[in-house]
């Protein structure tokens, strides 16, 4: 599901630390034969914590980290001393990472901000010392709580890239070429289909030192919802985008039909994608005259913002940026909706089969 450098799926066993036992100590000192209980509490076990890091864009650093084990809490001591807490383990992940329970598919954490921390697997609580159990009728309790055990859970970490604009189109529609022209990204470009095998991100410079992030994913083909091609399994990376830029080549025999096919594939993958703002770019249009452009425009949905561009000649590139910026700003003003995560079943590289049980459980 990834290249050598882009990893968007890992499966990790997270084992949190057990809590330390409470102390059953009785105070003893010269002249105080009935000092009473003074056992301290045990320290809690170490947590497994996810932390957002905006400098990361892949889960490559976790690819071979199959087991993560936090430290155990220490037992309480005399004189009401609390045991030391177990050492936490912090897993830094890119923004857009989702953690699921590998058995049930339940979403346990979602990282969307730099520095955000979420306890993925909590450590066991430390036991109470015998000082907590003294009473008028039991002034010398010999009981203290044991520490709670830690948890051992297999978690799936799945990355969904955060970008303002997501590129959608068939293979050879010119998506990678556009990204290379408007940003410093260097995606693979060649004169054959499926040159893009993994998602690519680029920062697009705009007017007055503004900028936005554009994400390119492998091309979609008709029947992607049934498992054909590469694009379907990477569509999750545009689920969070504010705007979708559909790209169709001007030499297509039926641009309107190709646009409807792309919409259909998105709907089958995740219906919420159709709620996003959309812009259509007709690429490779440097050879079109105004008459041909008018004929194509007449076949398109009347309310569909569109622009004829050519990445090679820079035709209407600035106009496209202006249109995208308007849509991004409008999308940010839209009332936010809860994200419904895409659901699909797939054989992973390690042979495990992962299948979510229901879309409804994530609403």
Residue pairs with C-beta under 8 A, 6 or more apart in sequence:
1 8
1 9
1 233
1 346
1 348
1 349
2 8
2 9
2 58
2 198
3 197
3 198
5 58
5 60
5 198
6 58
6 60
6 198
6 199
7 58
7 59
7 60
7 62
7 63
7 159
8 58
8 59
8 158
8 159
8 160
8 199
8 237
9 59
9 156
9 157
9 158
9 159
9 348
10 59
10 62
10 63
10 65
10 156
10 157
11 66
11 102
11 154
11 155
11 156
11 157
11 348
11 350
11 352
12 62
12 65
12 66
12 67
12 68
12 91
12 154
12 155
12 157
13 66
13 67
13 68
13 152
13 153
13 154
13 155
14 48
14 68
14 120
14 121
14 151
14 152
14 153
14 154
14 155
15 48
15 67
15 68
15 69
15 70
15 121
15 150
15 151
15 152
16 45
16 46
16 47
16 48
16 70
16 86
16 121
16 122
16 123
16 124
16 150
16 151
16 152
17 44
17 45
17 46
17 47
17 69
17 70
17 71
17 72
17 73
17 86
17 87
17 123
17 124
17 150
18 45
18 72
18 73
18 86
18 123
18 124
18 147
18 148
18 149
18 150
19 42
19 43
19 44
19 45
19 72
19 73
19 86
19 123
19 124
19 125
19 126
19 127
19 147
19 148
19 149
19 150
20 42
20 43
20 44
20 45
20 72
20 73
20 74
20 75
20 76
20 83
20 84
20 86
20 126
20 127
20 147
21 42
21 75
21 76
21 126
21 127
21 144
21 145
21 146
21 147
22 39
22 40
22 41
22 42
22 75
22 76
22 126
22 127
22 128
22 129
22 130
22 132
22 144
22 145
22 146
22 147
23 39
23 40
23 41
23 42
23 75
23 76
23 77
23 78
23 81
23 129
23 130
23 144
24 37
24 39
24 129
24 130
24 142
24 143
24 144
25 37
25 38
25 39
25 40
25 77
25 78
25 79
25 129
25 130
26 35
26 36
26 37
26 38
26 39
26 130
26 140
27 35
27 36
27 37
27 38
27 78
27 79
28 35
29 35
34 139
36 134
36 139
36 140
37 129
37 130
37 131
37 133
37 134
37 140
37 141
38 78
38 79
38 80
38 129
38 131
39 76
39 77
39 78
39 80
39 129
39 130
39 131
39 144
40 76
40 77
40 78
40 79
40 80
40 81
40 82
40 83
40 129
40 131
41 76
41 82
41 83
41 126
41 127
41 128
41 129
41 132
42 73
42 74
42 75
42 76
42 82
42 83
42 126
42 127
42 128
42 129
42 145
42 147
43 73
43 74
43 75
43 76
43 82
43 83
43 84
43 85
43 86
43 126
44 73
44 85
44 86
44 123
44 124
44 125
44 126
45 70
45 71
45 72
45 73
45 85
45 86
45 123
45 124
45 125
45 126
45 147
45 148
45 150
46 70
46 71
46 72
46 73
46 85
46 86
46 87
46 88
46 89
46 123
46 150
47 70
47 88
47 89
47 119
47 120
47 121
47 122
47 123
48 68
48 70
48 88
48 89
48 91
48 119
48 120
48 121
49 88
49 89
49 90
49 91
49 117
49 118
49 119
49 120
50 90
50 91
50 93
50 97
50 99
50 109
50 111
50 117
50 118
50 120
51 90
51 91
51 92
51 93
51 111
51 115
51 116
51 117
52 92
52 93
52 94
52 95
52 97
52 111
52 112
52 113
52 114
52 115
52 116
52 117
53 92
53 93
53 94
53 95
53 114
54 94
54 95
54 114
56 92
56 93
56 94
57 94
57 161
57 201
58 94
58 159
59 93
59 94
59 97
59 157
59 159
61 92
62 91
62 93
62 157
68 89
68 91
69 89
70 86
70 87
70 88
70 89
70 121
70 123
70 150
71 86
71 87
71 88
72 86
72 150
73 83
73 84
73 85
73 86
73 123
73 124
73 126
73 147
74 83
74 84
74 86
75 83
75 147
76 82
76 83
76 126
76 127
76 129
76 144
77 83
80 129
80 131
82 126
83 126
85 123
85 126
86 123
88 123
90 117
91 120
91 157
93 111
93 157
93 159
94 111
94 159
94 161
95 111
95 112
95 113
95 114
95 162
96 111
96 112
96 159
96 160
96 161
96 162
96 240
97 110
97 111
97 157
97 158
97 159
97 160
98 107
98 109
98 110
98 111
98 157
98 158
98 159
98 160
98 341
99 107
99 108
99 109
99 110
99 118
99 120
99 155
99 156
99 157
99 158
100 106
100 107
100 108
100 155
100 156
100 158
100 356
101 108
101 153
101 154
101 155
101 156
102 153
102 154
102 155
102 156
102 352
102 354
103 154
104 357
105 354
105 355
105 356
105 357
105 361
106 361
107 341
107 362
108 120
108 155
109 118
109 120
110 118
111 118
112 162
120 155
121 150
121 151
121 153
121 155
122 151
123 150
124 147
124 148
124 149
124 150
124 151
125 147
125 148
126 147
126 148
127 144
127 145
127 146
127 147
127 148
128 144
128 145
129 144
130 141
130 142
130 143
130 144
133 141
133 143
133 144
134 140
134 141
135 141
156 354
158 236
159 237
160 236
160 237
160 239
160 240
161 199
161 201
161 215
161 237
161 238
161 240
162 213
162 240
163 201
163 213
163 214
163 215
163 237
163 238
163 240
163 241
164 212
164 213
164 214
164 241
164 242
164 243
164 324
164 328
165 204
165 212
165 213
165 214
165 215
165 241
165 242
165 243
165 244
165 245
165 324
165 328
166 214
166 215
166 217
166 237
166 238
166 241
166 243
166 244
166 245
167 175
167 178
167 179
167 214
167 215
167 216
167 217
167 238
167 245
167 247
168 217
168 220
168 238
168 244
168 245
168 246
168 247
168 262
168 266
169 175
169 219
169 220
169 246
169 247
169 248
169 262
170 219
170 220
170 221
170 248
170 249
170 258
170 262
171 193
171 194
171 195
171 218
171 219
171 221
171 229
172 191
172 192
172 193
172 195
172 219
172 249
173 219
173 247
173 248
173 249
173 283
174 247
174 249
174 283
174 284
174 311
175 196
175 216
175 219
175 247
176 187
176 188
176 189
176 195
176 196
176 200
176 216
177 189
177 283
177 311
177 312
178 247
178 281
178 283
178 309
178 311
179 185
179 187
179 200
179 202
179 214
179 216
180 186
180 187
180 189
180 202
180 311
181 311
181 314
181 317
182 202
182 204
182 205
182 214
182 317
182 321
183 202
183 203
183 204
183 205
183 214
184 202
184 203
185 200
185 201
185 202
185 216
187 195
187 196
187 200
187 216
188 195
188 196
188 197
189 195
193 219
194 218
194 219
194 229
194 230
196 216
196 217
196 218
196 219
197 218
197 230
198 218
198 234
199 215
199 216
199 217
199 218
199 234
199 237
200 215
200 216
201 213
201 214
201 215
201 216
202 213
202 214
202 216
203 211
203 212
203 213
203 214
204 211
204 212
204 213
204 214
204 321
204 324
205 211
206 212
206 321
206 325
207 325
210 325
212 324
212 325
212 328
214 245
215 237
215 238
215 241
217 231
217 234
217 235
217 237
217 238
218 229
218 230
218 231
218 234
219 229
219 230
219 231
220 229
220 231
220 232
220 235
220 262
220 265
221 228
221 229
221 231
222 228
222 261
222 265
223 229
224 231
224 232
224 265
224 269
225 232
225 264
225 265
225 268
225 269
231 265
232 265
232 269
232 344
233 344
233 346
235 266
235 269
235 270
235 273
235 342
236 341
236 342
238 244
238 273
239 270
239 272
239 273
239 339
239 341
239 342
240 339
241 276
242 276
242 277
242 327
242 328
242 331
242 332
243 276
243 277
243 278
243 279
243 324
243 327
243 328
243 331
244 266
244 273
244 276
244 277
244 278
244 279
245 278
245 279
245 280
245 281
245 324
246 259
246 262
246 278
246 279
246 280
246 281
247 280
247 281
247 283
248 255
248 258
248 259
248 262
248 280
248 281
248 282
248 283
249 282
249 283
249 284
250 282
250 283
250 284
250 285
250 287
250 288
250 296
250 308
251 284
252 258
255 282
255 296
255 299
255 300
256 299
256 300
256 301
259 280
259 300
259 301
259 304
263 274
266 273
266 274
267 273
267 274
269 342
269 344
270 340
270 341
270 342
271 340
272 337
272 339
272 340
275 337
276 331
277 327
277 330
277 331
277 334
278 304
278 305
278 327
279 305
279 306
279 307
279 320
279 323
279 324
279 327
280 300
280 304
280 305
280 306
280 307
281 306
281 307
281 308
281 309
281 320
282 296
282 306
282 307
282 308
282 309
283 309
283 310
283 311
284 310
285 293
285 308
285 309
285 310
285 315
286 310
286 312
286 313
286 315
288 296
288 308
293 308
296 308
297 306
300 306
305 323
305 327
307 316
307 319
307 320
307 323
308 315
308 316
309 315
309 316
309 317
309 319
309 320
310 316
311 317
338 363
340 359
340 362
340 363
341 359
341 362
343 356
343 358
343 359
344 356
345 353
345 354
345 355
345 356
346 353
346 354
347 353
348 354
356 362
